[in-house]
Amino acid sequence: MSAAASPDYEMVVGLEVHVQLKTRTKAFCGCSADFGAPPNTNVCPVCLALPGALPVLNQHAVELALRAALALDCKVNATSVFARKNYFYPDLPKGYQISQYDRPLAEKGWLTIGELDDGTPVRVGITRVHMEEDAGKSVHDRYAGATAIDLNRAGVPLIEIVSEPDMRSAAEAGAYLRLLKQILSYSGVSDVSMEEGSLRVDANVSARIRGATQLGTKTEVKNMNSFSAVERALDSEFARQVALLESGGTVTQQTMLWDGAKGETRASRTKEESHDYRYFPEPDLPPLVLDMEWVGRVGRAIPELPDARRKRMIGEYELSAADAELLTASAGMSEYFEAVARASLDPKAALNWVMGEVSAAVNAAGVRIDEFPVRPADLGELLRMVREDVVSHTAAKRVFARMVETGKPAAQVAAEEGLQKVGDDAALVEWIDEVLRENPAEAARYKSGETKLQGVLVGLVMKKSKGRADPRKVNQLLSERARV
């Protein structure tokens, strides 16, 4: 039996999630916070910690941090305090990070990540949400045998969301992270891209005898670049701890790195305690005192969150719970669907196309839905053309493919490509005659009474007409041939 399924030990998990806020500029200066600029170009005396440079807090960063805290049902503190967290890494030019310690922005929130078999909600507590600045980035693969430092990221505004140790499996941790990412995306707080580093996870995990109340010694696992990697790393580290405990050993509190290629954790360094960071109030920043009326306005302006949107869409568009779950996995995809449904006046067709052709095209192109060249209004127009018999369903797929390539509206593509539905009997008869001549055996069997071949012949006519033939009329004309 694997340690992850051990009857004697249970896993205890708490997560620390670092989230870059979606601001144009950094937390304490006017430098750009955009991702992907050439190394060390988005820097200034504040980023570089030059003598005499003083930080000035970005108000929009505070607003986004508040959105996150309120969306997570946290209690916002009217006064919070920035502190210096002292440590010495090559990518931290100050020698300290501006963060919050004993007086954070918000505390005591929660997320409901599922239900037990008896309907009891599975709730994970949020210990705190605090603001801080990001460090720079060490780049290990640019120069052989050397580490390069890129300080573009230094000073980008972050929030750290610290959970209670309420999760009891890797699957629960994965569910918590996926829901958290959804909420942060819907509320417009962050791009939450693990690939670009705007969402990073540190996992604290310990093992204890099942039924015990006292927590075991924890380790912190880093270097995880996906939610599935988090789940794998937790199972691996839990198994390591259980094996160690069962052999009579003890777990050492330390930082572990996840090696995805080997599927194992390895020790990095002894885990620091809070006193190791020598926190003290940041002398260059006053306490952050919030106008609670403004906090209320920020809360009221938070966009509709995933759970509320799922419930509304099920009622408004008559979706199944499963379809609503799929659509709301991404804020952008659910907004795209709703726009198509409104433009087409056909929610069912909108659902089929968005979950089918649109999702496939977006994935194939490797773009976000807001970068997709087919606008919702244009797809809605295409669906109306199908419903009004202007184009066949087969031709609509060809029109859509050209819309993806060109970004042109549906009617323009259909006209340019000659894909409007053809209902003229003379043209249809010509296509039917060609199909029957090219397939004499099938034609003879069909005329002798094998009516099941009609679908095959209709398909061949649709192919010959490049989807333009009116399938209803083709069926009618073929039926007349069978009776001759």
C-alpha positions in Angstrom: 0.0 0.0 0.0 1.3 3.5 -0.9 2.0 6.0 1.9 -0.6 8.3 0.3 -3.2 5.6 1.1 -1.7 4.6 4.5 -4.3 3.6 7.0 -2.1 4.8 9.9 -1.1 8.3 8.8 -3.0 11.2 7.3 -1.7 14.1 5.2 -2.0 17.6 6.5 -1.5 20.4 3.9 -1.4 24.2 4.1 -0.7 26.3 1.0 1.0 29.6 0.5 0.0 31.1 -2.8 1.9 34.2 -4.2 -0.1 36.1 -6.8 1.1 39.0 -8.9 -1.4 41.8 -9.1 -2.5 43.0 -12.5 -1.2 46.5 -12.3 0.6 48.5 -15.0 3.3 49.6 -12.6 5.2 48.2 -9.7 4.2 48.3 -6.0 6.3 51.2 -4.9 7.5 53.0 -8.1 6.5 53.9 -11.6 8.3 51.1 -13.5 6.4 48.9 -15.8 5.1 45.6 -14.4 4.7 44.0 -17.8 6.0 40.5 -18.3 8.6 39.7 -21.0 10.6 42.9 -21.3 14.4 42.6 -22.0 16.3 41.8 -18.8 16.9 44.7 -16.4 15.0 47.3 -18.5 12.0 47.9 -16.2 14.1 49.2 -13.3 14.8 52.5 -11.5 16.5 53.7 -8.3 13.6 52.4 -6.1 13.8 48.9 -7.7 17.6 48.9 -7.4 17.6 50.1 -3.8 19.8 53.0 -4.6 20.6 55.4 -1.7 17.9 58.1 -1.1 15.2 56.3 -3.2 11.9 56.1 -1.3 8.9 53.8 -2.0 5.4 55.2 -2.8 2.6 52.8 -2.5 0.5 52.0 -5.7 -3.1 52.6 -4.9 -4.4 50.3 -7.6 -2.4 47.4 -6.1 -4.2 48.1 -2.8 -7.5 48.0 -4.6 -6.7 44.7 -6.3 -5.5 43.2 -3.0 -8.8 44.2 -1.4 -10.8 42.6 -4.2 -9.0 39.3 -3.6 -9.5 39.5 0.2 -13.2 40.3 -0.1 -13.8 37.7 -2.7 -12.3 35.2 -0.2 -14.6 36.4 2.5 -11.8 37.8 4.6 -12.1 40.4 7.3 -10.3 43.5 6.1 -8.2 45.4 8.7 -8.8 49.1 8.7 -5.1 49.5 9.5 -2.2 47.3 8.3 1.5 47.8 8.5 4.3 47.2 6.0 7.4 45.5 7.3 10.9 44.7 6.2 11.6 41.0 5.8 15.3 40.6 5.8 17.1 38.0 3.7 20.0 37.9 1.3 19.6 36.5 -2.2 21.3 37.7 -5.3 18.0 38.7 -6.9 16.9 40.8 -3.9 18.9 44.0 -4.3 17.7 45.7 -1.1 18.7 42.8 1.1 15.1 42.9 2.3 11.6 42.6 1.0 8.8 45.0 1.8 6.0 42.8 3.1 3.4 42.6 5.9 3.9 40.6 9.0 1.9 40.8 12.2 -0.6 43.4 10.9 -1.7 42.1 7.5 -4.3 43.6 5.1 -6.9 40.9 5.8 -7.5 37.7 7.8 -9.9 34.9 8.6 -11.5 34.1 5.2 -12.5 30.7 3.7 -13.2 28.7 0.5 -15.6 25.8 0.2 -13.9 23.3 -2.1 -16.5 20.6 -2.2 -18.9 18.4 -0.2 -18.7 15.1 1.7 -21.0 12.3 0.8 -23.5 13.5 3.5 -23.6 17.0 2.0 -21.3 18.5 4.6 -19.2 21.3 2.9 -15.5 20.9 2.8 -14.2 24.3 3.9 -10.5 25.5 3.9 -9.7 28.5 6.1 -7.7 31.5 4.8 -5.4 32.6 7.5 -4.4 35.9 5.9 -4.0 37.9 2.8 -1.1 40.3 2.9 0.6 42.6 0.4 4.3 42.5 -0.5 6.7 43.1 -3.4 8.2 40.4 -5.6 11.9 39.7 -5.8 13.9 39.6 -9.0 14.7 36.4 -10.9 17.8 34.2 -11.0 18.3 32.8 -14.5 20.4 29.6 -14.5 20.4 28.6 -18.2 21.6 31.7 -20.0 25.3 31.4 -19.4 27.2 28.2 -18.9 28.3 27.7 -15.3 26.9 31.1 -14.2 23.7 32.6 -12.9 22.3 35.7 -14.4 20.0 38.2 -12.5 17.0 39.9 -14.1 15.5 42.6 -11.8 12.5 43.4 -14.0 10.3 41.5 -11.6 11.7 43.1 -8.5 9.0 45.3 -6.9 6.1 43.9 -8.9 3.1 43.9 -6.4 2.1 40.6 -4.9 -0.4 39.3 -2.5 0.3 36.2 -0.4 -2.7 34.0 0.4 -2.0 31.7 3.3 -4.4 28.9 4.1 -5.0 27.0 7.3 -3.7 23.4 7.4 -7.2 22.2 6.5 -6.5 20.0 3.5 -6.1 16.2 4.0 -5.1 15.0 0.5 -3.3 16.1 -2.6 -6.7 16.1 -4.4 -8.1 18.6 -1.9 -5.1 20.8 -2.4 -5.6 20.7 -6.2 -9.3 21.5 -5.8 -8.4 24.5 -3.5 -5.9 25.9 -6.0 -8.2 25.5 -9.0 -11.0 27.3 -7.3 -8.7 30.0 -5.9 -7.3 30.6 -9.4 -10.9 30.9 -10.8 -11.9 33.4 -8.2 -8.8 35.6 -8.7 -9.3 35.5 -12.4 -13.0 36.4 -12.3 -12.3 39.2 -9.9 -9.7 40.7 -12.2 -7.0 40.6 -9.6 -4.3 38.7 -11.6 -3.5 36.9 -14.8 -2.8 33.9 -12.6 -0.4 32.4 -15.1 1.9 29.8 -13.6 3.8 29.8 -16.9 4.7 33.5 -16.5 5.1 33.3 -12.7 2.1 35.4 -11.8 0.8 32.5 -9.6 3.3 30.5 -7.5 2.6 27.9 -4.9 4.6 26.8 -1.8 3.1 23.7 -0.1 3.5 22.9 3.6 2.9 19.2 4.3 3.2 17.0 7.3 2.2 13.5 8.3 0.5 12.5 11.6 -1.1 9.4 13.1 -4.7 9.3 11.8 -7.0 10.7 14.5 -4.3 12.7 16.2 -4.9 16.4 16.8 -1.4 17.7 17.1 0.3 18.6 13.9 3.5 16.8 12.7 6.7 18.5 11.7 6.1 20.1 8.3 8.3 20.6 5.3 7.8 23.2 2.6 7.8 22.1 -1.0 8.8 24.6 -3.8 9.6 24.5 -7.5 6.2 23.4 -8.7 5.1 24.7 -12.1 1.5 23.3 -12.3 -1.3 22.2 -10.1 -0.8 18.6 -11.2 2.9 19.0 -10.1 1.7 20.3 -6.7 -0.5 17.2 -6.3 2.4 14.8 -7.3 4.9 16.6 -5.1 2.5 16.4 -2.1 2.0 12.7 -2.5 5.7 12.1 -3.0 6.7 14.1 0.1 4.0 12.6 2.2 5.2 9.1 1.2 8.8 10.1 2.1 7.7 11.4 5.5 5.6 8.3 6.3 8.5 5.9 5.3 10.8 7.9 7.6 8.4 7.8 10.5 7.7 4.1 10.1 11.4 3.4 10.2 11.8 5.2 13.5 13.2 8.4 12.1 12.1 12.0 12.6 11.1 14.6 10.0 13.3 17.7 9.9 11.6 21.0 9.2 13.2 22.1 5.9 12.6 23.4 2.4 12.2 20.7 -0.3 12.5 21.1 -4.0 10.3 19.1 -6.4 12.1 17.3 -9.2 9.3 16.6 -11.7 11.6 14.5 -14.0 12.5 12.1 -11.1 9.1 12.4 -9.4 10.6 13.0 -6.0 11.4 15.8 -3.5 14.9 16.6 -2.3 16.2 18.8 0.5 17.2 22.3 -0.3 17.8 24.1 3.0 16.7 24.3 6.6 13.3 26.0 6.8 13.5 29.6 8.2 11.4 30.7 11.1 9.9 34.1 11.3 12.6 35.3 13.7 15.2 34.5 11.0 13.8 37.2 8.8 14.2 39.9 11.6 10.9 41.6 10.7 10.4 45.2 11.7 8.1 48.0 10.5 9.1 49.6 7.2 10.4 53.0 8.2 9.8 54.6 4.8 6.1 53.7 4.6 3.4 54.9 7.0 0.7 52.4 8.2 -1.9 51.7 5.5 -5.1 53.2 6.8 -8.2 52.3 4.8 -11.4 54.3 4.4 -13.9 51.6 5.1 -16.5 53.3 2.8 -14.0 52.9 0.0 -13.5 49.3 0.9 -17.3 48.8 0.6 -17.3 50.3 -2.8 -14.4 48.0 -3.9 -16.4 45.0 -2.7 -19.6 46.0 -4.5 -17.6 46.5 -7.7 -16.2 42.9 -7.7 -17.4 41.1 -10.8 -19.7 38.1 -10.6 -17.8 35.2 -9.1 -17.8 31.6 -10.5 -20.4 30.0 -8.2 -22.9 32.8 -8.7 -22.3 32.7 -12.5 -22.8 28.9 -12.7 -26.1 29.2 -10.9 -27.3 32.1 -13.0 -26.3 30.5 -16.3 -28.0 27.2 -15.4 -31.3 29.1 -15.0 -30.9 31.7 -17.7 -29.6 29.4 -20.5 -31.1 26.1 -19.3 -27.6 24.5 -19.1 -26.8 21.3 -17.3 -24.7 21.6 -14.2 -21.9 19.8 -16.0 -22.0 22.2 -19.0 -22.1 25.2 -16.6 -19.1 23.8 -14.7 -17.1 23.5 -18.0 -18.0 26.9 -19.3 -17.2 28.7 -16.0 -13.8 27.1 -15.6 -12.5 30.2 -17.4 -14.0 33.7 -16.9 -13.1 34.6 -20.5 -14.7 31.5 -22.0 -18.0 32.0 -20.0 -18.1 35.6 -21.1 -17.5 34.6 -24.7 -20.3 32.0 -24.5 -22.8 34.5 -23.1 -21.9 37.1 -25.8 -22.4 34.4 -28.5 -25.7 33.2 -26.9 -27.0 36.8 -26.9 -25.9 37.6 -30.5 -27.3 34.3 -31.9 -30.4 34.1 -29.8 -29.7 30.3 -29.6 -27.9 29.3 -26.3 -27.9 25.6 -27.2 -26.1 26.2 -30.5 -23.8 28.7 -28.8 -22.9 26.0 -26.2 -22.2 23.4 -28.9 -19.9 25.7 -30.9 -18.1 27.3 -28.0 -17.3 23.9 -26.3 -16.6 22.3 -29.7 -15.1 24.4 -32.5 -14.1 27.4 -30.5 -12.3 25.5 -27.7 -10.5 23.3 -30.2 -9.4 26.4 -32.3 -8.2 28.3 -29.2 -6.2 25.3 -27.9 -4.7 24.7 -31.3 -3.6 28.3 -31.6 -2.3 28.4 -28.0 -4.0 31.8 -27.4 -6.3 33.2 -24.7 -10.0 33.5 -25.6 -9.6 37.3 -25.5 -7.0 37.0 -28.3 -9.1 34.8 -30.4 -9.8 36.4 -33.9 -13.4 35.3 -34.1 -15.4 37.9 -32.2 -18.5 36.6 -30.3 -20.8 38.9 -32.4 -19.4 37.4 -35.6 -19.9 33.8 -34.4 -23.4 34.8 -33.3 -24.0 36.0 -36.9 -22.8 32.6 -38.3 -25.2 30.7 -36.0 -28.1 32.9 -37.2 -27.1 32.2 -40.8 -27.3 28.4 -40.1 -30.7 28.8 -38.4 -32.1 30.9 -41.2 -30.8 28.4 -43.9 -28.4 30.9 -45.4 -25.6 28.3 -44.9 -25.6 24.6 -44.1 -24.1 23.3 -41.0 -21.3 21.7 -43.1 -20.6 25.0 -44.8 -20.7 26.8 -41.5 -17.7 24.9 -40.4 -15.8 25.9 -43.5 -16.9 29.5 -42.9 -15.7 29.3 -39.3 -12.3 28.0 -40.3 -11.8 31.0 -42.7 -13.0 33.3 -39.9 -10.3 32.0 -37.7 -7.7 32.5 -40.4 -8.8 36.0 -41.5 -10.8 37.5 -38.7 -13.5 38.5 -41.2 -17.3 38.4 -40.4 -19.3 35.4 -41.3 -21.4 36.9 -44.1 -18.4 38.3 -45.8 -16.6 35.0 -45.7 -19.6 33.1 -46.9 -20.0 35.5 -49.8 -16.3 35.5 -50.8 -16.0 31.7 -50.6 -19.4 31.0 -52.3 -20.6 29.1 -49.4 -24.2 30.3 -49.1 -26.7 27.5 -49.2 -27.9 26.5 -52.7 -31.6 25.6 -53.0 -32.0 25.9 -56.7 -33.4 22.6 -58.0 -31.4 22.7 -61.3 -28.0 23.1 -59.5 -29.0 20.4 -56.9 -30.1 17.9 -59.7 -26.7 18.5 -61.4 -24.8 17.6 -58.3 -27.0 14.6 -57.6 -26.6 13.3 -61.2 -22.8 13.6 -60.9 -22.8 11.7 -57.6 -25.0 8.9 -59.1 -22.8 8.6 -62.2 -19.6 8.5 -60.1 -21.1 5.8 -57.8 -23.0 3.4 -60.1 -23.1 0.5 -57.7 -24.6 2.6 -54.8 -27.0 4.3 -57.2 -28.3 0.9 -58.5 -28.8 -0.5 -55.0 -30.5 2.7 -53.9 -32.9 2.6 -56.8 -33.6 -1.1 -56.1 -34.9 -0.2 -52.6 -31.9 0.1 -50.3 -33.1 3.4 -48.8 -30.5 3.3 -46.0 -28.0 4.5 -48.7 -29.8 7.8 -49.0 -27.7 9.3 -46.1 -24.5 8.2 -47.9 -25.6 9.8 -51.1 -26.7 13.0 -49.4 -23.2 13.1 -47.8 -21.5 12.7 -51.2 -23.7 15.5 -52.6 -22.8 17.8 -49.7 -19.1 17.0 -50.2 -19.3 17.7 -54.0 -21.1 21.0 -53.3 -18.5 21.9 -50.6 -21.4 22.1 -48.1 -23.5 24.5 -50.1 -26.3 22.2 -51.1 -29.5 22.4 -49.1 -29.6 19.0 -47.5 -33.4 19.1 -47.0 -34.0 19.6 -50.7 -31.3 17.0 -51.6 -33.1 14.4 -49.5 -36.4 15.3 -51.2 -34.9 15.1 -54.7 -33.2 11.8 -54.0 -36.5 10.4 -52.6 -38.2 11.3 -55.8 -35.4 9.5 -57.8 -36.0 6.3 -55.7 -39.7 6.3 -56.6 -39.0 6.6 -60.4 
